Amino acid sequence: MRVELDLKAMGKRIRNQREQMRLTREELAEKLGVSSKFCADIEYGVKGMSLSTLLNLSIILNLSVDYILKGYGDQLGIRDDDNRVLKESIMIPLNSCSRTQLKRVEQMVKIFVAAVNEDHESYDT
């Protein structure tokens, strides 16, 4: 069975999310590590992309791979509506962070979650 992808529709979903996040094409290209021309080619459905680029787009734009490829599934890949809104509000500011900043945020989140879990356990006992 062969699955056909509509590159134009896929590009439109990518472009819409980029614009909604107020990222320029150049900013997205920089985050992806590709040229802005290649980014434009993806958005206009002229070119496809590697799996690596697709996964990075999914992370940067906070879209599920299913949504990027076929336009179905949860746009954010999060099923619970309350959690979706919270996670979205947390993720959007992170899109402008550098890799170094994201690594620091990751460390802080791990420390925070561990502390919250310890706090929660002390209330349970």
N, C-alpha and C positions, 0 to 999 in steps of 0.2 A: 504494500500500500504506500503510495507516494502522497505526501501532504504538500500542497501548494501554498506559498505565502504571498500575500498581497503587499509588496514592498511599499507601494504608495500609501496604503492605509496604515501600515506599520510606521512609516515615517511621519505621517500626520499625528498619530498618537504620541510619538516621541516629541515632535515639535510643540504640540499643544501643552504637554506637561512641562517642557523646558520654558515655554513662555509663561505658563501659570506660576512657575517658580521664579520668574523674573531673571532667568539666566540668559545671557547672550549666547549666540552660537559659538563665539570665540571662547567664552568661559567654559561651556560644555566641552568643547574640543580639548581645551587645556586639561580639564579634569580627566578626560578619557585618554589623553596622550596621543591624540590624532590631530590632523590638520582641520581647520574650519571648513575647507573645501570638502573633505571626506564627510564631515558632519552634515554639511548641506546636501551632499549626494545621498546620504542615508535618509534625511528628512524629506527629500523630494522623491524618494523611491527609486533612485537611479542605481544605487548599489546596496548590496546586503552587507552583512558584517560577520566577523568571527564570533565564535561562542564566547571568547574572552571579552570582546567589546560588548556583546549583548548582556553578559552578566554585570559588567561594570556600569552599563547604562541603567540596568535594573536597580542597582544600589544607589547610584547618583541621583536618579530621577524618582526613586522610591516607588517603582512600579514592579508588579510581578512580571516574570518572563512570559507567562501565558497572556497577560494583557498586552504586552508589547507585540508579541508575535501574532496573536489571533484576535485580540480585542475582547476576550471574555475572561472570566475569572475575576477575582477581586483586584481592582486597580492597584491597591496598595499591598495586596497579598496578606491582608489581615481580615479575619472573619468577624470578630466581635466588634460591633459598631462603636461602643464606648472606648475600647482599647484602640481602635483604628484612629479615632480622633486624637486621643492622647499621644499615640506613637507618631502620628503625622505632625503634631505640634512640636514634638521633640526633634524629629528628623529634619524638618525644613531649615532651621538655622544651621545645622551641621553641613548642609550642602555647600556652604561658602568656606568651609574650613580646609586648610591644607592637610596633607597626609600626616605631617608631624603633629598638628593640632588634633587630628582625629585619633592618633595613637594615644595622646594625652587624655582625651575624652574617654577613650576605651578604658584606660587604667582607672580613671576617676569613677566611671560607672561601675566597674568591677568592685572597687573598694566600697562604693555607696551601697550596692546591692548586698554585699557581704555584711555590712554594718546593719542594714535594715533587716536582713534575715536573722542576725544575732539578736537584735532588738525584739523582733517578733517572737523568737524562741524564748526569750526571757519572760515575755508576757504569758506564754502558753504554760509555763511551769509554775 
